[in-house]
């Protein structure tokens, strides 16, 4: 008696609020599933991220059956089309030279924070297009809240629109798996903004890292949208982003328009001075006069600069995009 033919299974794939009901054979490969989804959504297979139980253990050649997908399985897909990301990056490259002069002028002028009633084109273009917590880790809802807080942080939105940064996916790194050599990664920028991954959690999964530390890592990874290696152009841009964040929040705190929603990180006064006056990793040779109060302030400022420089060195060593961690 001949074996009966395998029966198709039904999968429900959700993408940006739209649900796609698929009927596929269980021995089809994930590569074939990606191709089918490309026809439905125009998202290329290389840009697709399928989220389901144990999805991080499967490869393109894995069959749906071996990947653990069965009749009635639900899958969440994230990913942007080439038109969305390619068009934005082409426009960024085109305008970067002209905008550099405008950014330098803006740094010399007071930062103004204003609110408008409608979202601008920049609000839609220069942002994080998808937020993706890791579903296999504990409490993904809390991780999603941290990612949304970062994506909607007014100072981060300010620098993204100023520098015309567009990021396809903002997600998290698994602290127990995200290692290269003996280095635990804090951040990773894939393909100049296709995806930015940040370590949100403590090593034991029992809590989350300080928001200010994660946000500084995010600024570091945003600088990798432009520069891959940790060389001087990268350091200058990274320092510029940190200065702009500090200047934006100082203007917001001192002006008539204050940031709402509790998502403003307030550096202490000396850290703010350090960020707005110096390049991270650089040197500071111009100190105030050495009378008693000013000498104390000078020493405190030097200590703050040293701390910021040490944090930045740790970030470079724990960055999967470039530096020792990426070549270990």
C-alpha positions in Angstrom: 0.0 0.0 0.0 1.5 3.4 -1.0 2.1 6.0 1.6 -0.5 8.7 1.8 0.6 12.2 0.6 1.5 14.6 3.4 -1.4 16.9 4.3 -0.9 20.7 4.2 -0.8 22.7 7.5 -2.3 26.1 8.1 -0.1 28.9 9.4 -1.2 32.4 10.5 1.5 35.0 9.8 1.0 38.6 11.1 2.9 41.5 9.6 2.2 45.1 10.6 -1.3 44.4 11.7 -2.3 42.3 8.6 -2.8 38.6 9.0 -2.0 36.2 6.2 -3.4 32.6 6.3 -1.1 30.2 4.5 -1.6 26.6 3.6 1.8 24.9 3.2 3.3 21.4 3.2 5.1 20.6 6.5 8.2 19.4 4.5 8.6 22.8 2.8 11.7 24.7 3.9 11.8 28.0 5.7 13.4 29.4 2.5 10.2 28.5 0.6 8.1 30.1 3.3 10.2 33.3 3.1 9.7 33.4 -0.7 5.9 33.0 -0.3 5.9 35.8 2.3 7.9 38.0 -0.1 5.1 37.6 -2.7 2.5 38.7 -0.1 4.3 41.5 1.6 7.1 42.6 -0.8 9.6 42.2 2.1 12.7 40.5 0.8 13.6 37.2 2.6 16.9 38.7 3.9 14.8 41.5 5.6 12.3 39.1 7.1 12.4 38.1 10.8 10.0 35.4 11.8 9.1 35.2 15.5 7.9 31.9 16.9 9.0 29.5 19.5 12.7 28.4 19.0 12.8 30.5 15.8 16.5 31.5 16.5 17.5 27.8 16.1 16.3 27.4 12.5 18.0 28.0 9.2 16.7 28.6 5.7 17.1 24.9 4.8 15.2 23.7 7.9 11.8 22.2 7.1 8.7 23.6 8.7 8.2 20.4 10.5 11.7 20.4 11.9 11.4 24.1 12.9 8.5 23.1 15.2 5.7 24.7 13.1 2.5 22.7 12.9 -1.1 23.2 11.9 -2.5 26.3 13.5 0.9 27.8 14.4 1.0 31.6 14.7 4.0 33.6 13.4 4.8 37.3 13.8 6.9 38.7 10.9 8.8 42.0 11.1 10.8 43.6 8.3 10.8 46.6 5.9 10.7 46.6 2.2 13.8 47.5 0.1 11.9 50.5 -1.2 11.4 51.8 2.4 15.0 51.3 3.6 16.9 51.6 0.3 15.2 54.8 -0.6 15.8 56.3 2.8 19.5 55.4 2.8 20.0 56.8 -0.7 18.4 60.0 0.3 20.5 60.2 3.4 23.7 59.8 1.4 22.6 62.4 -1.0 21.8 65.0 1.6 24.6 64.2 4.2 27.2 66.6 2.8 24.8 69.5 2.6 23.3 68.8 6.0 26.7 68.6 7.8 27.1 72.4 7.5 23.6 73.0 8.9 24.2 70.6 11.8 27.5 72.4 12.7 25.6 75.7 12.7 22.8 74.2 14.8 25.4 73.1 17.4 26.5 76.6 18.0 23.0 78.0 18.5 20.7 77.3 21.5 18.6 74.2 21.0 14.9 75.0 20.7 12.3 72.4 21.6 8.9 72.9 20.1 5.8 70.8 19.7 3.6 70.7 16.7 0.1 69.4 16.3 0.8 67.0 13.4 3.6 64.6 12.7 6.1 65.8 10.1 7.5 63.7 7.2 10.8 63.4 9.2 8.8 61.8 12.1 7.7 59.0 9.8 11.0 58.6 7.9 13.7 59.1 10.5 12.7 56.7 13.3 12.7 53.0 14.4 10.3 51.3 12.0 9.8 48.1 14.1 10.2 47.3 17.8 10.9 43.6 18.5 11.5 42.2 22.0 12.8 38.6 22.2 9.7 36.4 22.8 11.7 33.5 24.3 13.0 35.6 27.2 11.1 36.3 30.4 8.7 39.2 30.6 8.9 40.3 27.0 6.2 43.0 27.7 8.6 44.9 30.0 11.4 44.6 27.4 8.9 46.0 24.8 8.2 49.0 27.1 12.0 49.7 27.4 12.4 49.5 23.6 9.4 51.8 23.0 10.7 54.2 25.6 14.0 54.4 23.8 12.3 54.8 20.4 10.1 57.6 21.7 12.7 59.3 23.8 12.5 63.0 22.6 16.2 63.5 22.7 16.8 60.4 20.6 14.1 61.4 18.2 15.8 64.8 18.0 19.2 63.4 16.9 17.6 60.9 14.5 15.8 63.6 12.7 18.8 66.0 12.8 21.1 63.4 11.3 18.4 61.7 9.2 18.9 58.3 10.8 16.5 55.5 9.9 16.6 52.1 11.6 14.6 49.2 10.4 14.3 47.2 13.7 15.1 48.0 17.3 15.5 44.8 19.3 17.4 43.3 22.2 20.4 41.1 22.8 20.1 37.9 24.9 22.7 38.6 27.7 23.6 34.9 27.9 24.1 34.3 24.2 25.4 37.6 23.0 29.1 37.0 23.4 32.1 37.1 21.0 35.2 35.5 22.5 35.1 36.4 26.1 33.3 39.7 25.5 29.7 40.2 26.4 28.1 42.5 23.8 26.2 45.6 24.8 25.1 46.7 21.3 25.2 45.7 17.6 24.3 47.7 14.5 23.6 45.4 11.5 24.1 46.8 7.9 24.2 50.5 8.9 20.8 50.7 10.5 18.9 47.7 9.1 18.7 46.5 12.8 20.1 47.8 16.1 20.2 45.3 19.0 20.8 46.4 22.6 21.4 44.5 25.8 18.6 45.5 28.0 18.7 42.9 30.7 21.0 41.9 33.5 23.0 38.6 33.0 20.6 36.6 35.2 17.4 37.9 33.5 16.2 39.2 36.9 16.0 42.9 35.9 17.0 45.6 33.4 20.1 47.7 33.0 20.0 51.4 33.8 18.1 53.3 31.2 20.8 56.0 30.9 23.4 53.3 30.1 21.3 51.6 27.5 20.6 55.0 25.9 24.3 55.8 25.7 24.8 52.5 24.0 22.0 53.4 21.6 23.8 56.7 20.7 27.0 54.6 20.1 25.2 52.2 17.8 23.4 55.1 15.9 26.8 56.5 15.1 27.5 53.2 13.3 24.8 54.1 10.8 27.5 56.3 9.3 30.9 54.8 10.3 31.6 51.1 10.8 35.0 51.3 12.6 35.9 52.9 15.9 38.2 55.4 14.3 38.3 59.2 14.7 35.3 60.0 12.4 33.2 57.6 14.4 34.4 59.0 17.8 33.7 62.6 16.6 30.1 61.7 15.5 29.5 59.6 18.7 30.6 62.5 20.8 28.5 64.9 18.8 25.4 62.7 19.4 26.0 62.6 23.1 26.5 66.4 23.2 23.3 67.0 21.2 21.3 64.8 23.6 22.7 66.7 26.6 22.1 70.1 25.0 18.5 69.1 23.9 17.6 68.1 27.4 19.2 71.1 29.0 17.2 73.3 26.6 14.1 71.4 27.4 14.6 71.6 31.2 15.4 75.3 31.1 13.0 76.5 28.4 9.3 76.9 28.4 8.7 73.6 26.7 9.5 70.7 29.0 9.7 67.1 28.0 6.7 65.1 29.2 6.1 61.5 30.1 9.0 61.0 32.4 11.4 59.7 29.8 14.1 62.4 30.2 17.4 61.3 31.6 18.9 64.2 33.5 22.7 64.1 33.7 24.1 65.9 36.7 25.5 69.3 36.1 29.2 68.3 35.7 28.3 65.4 33.3 26.2 67.8 31.2 29.2 70.2 31.1 31.5 67.4 30.1 29.2 66.1 27.4 28.4 69.5 25.9 32.1 70.8 26.0 34.3 67.9 25.1 34.8 64.9 22.8 34.5 61.5 24.5 37.8 59.9 24.5 39.6 63.2 23.9 41.6 65.3 26.3 40.7 68.4 28.3 43.6 70.9 28.8 41.7 74.2 29.5 40.7 74.2 33.2 39.4 76.9 35.4 41.5 79.0 37.7 42.9 77.0 40.6 41.3 78.8 43.6 39.7 76.5 46.1 36.1 76.1 44.9 37.1 76.1 41.2 39.9 73.7 41.8 37.5 71.3 43.4 35.2 71.8 40.4 38.1 71.2 38.0 39.0 67.9 39.8 35.3 66.8 39.7 35.0 67.7 36.0 38.2 65.8 35.3 36.9 62.8 37.2 33.6 63.0 35.2 35.4 63.2 31.9 37.5 60.2 33.0 34.4 58.2 33.9 32.7 59.1 30.5 35.9 58.1 28.6 36.1 54.8 30.5 32.4 54.1 29.8 33.0 54.8 26.1 36.1 52.5 26.0 33.9 49.7 27.6 31.2 50.4 25.0 33.8 50.1 22.1 35.1 46.8 23.6 31.5 45.4 24.0 30.2 46.6 20.6 29.5 43.8 18.1 29.6 46.3 15.1 33.3 47.1 15.3 36.4 46.9 17.5 37.8 44.0 19.4 34.4 42.3 20.0 33.7 42.1 16.3 37.0 40.4 15.4 37.5 38.2 18.4 
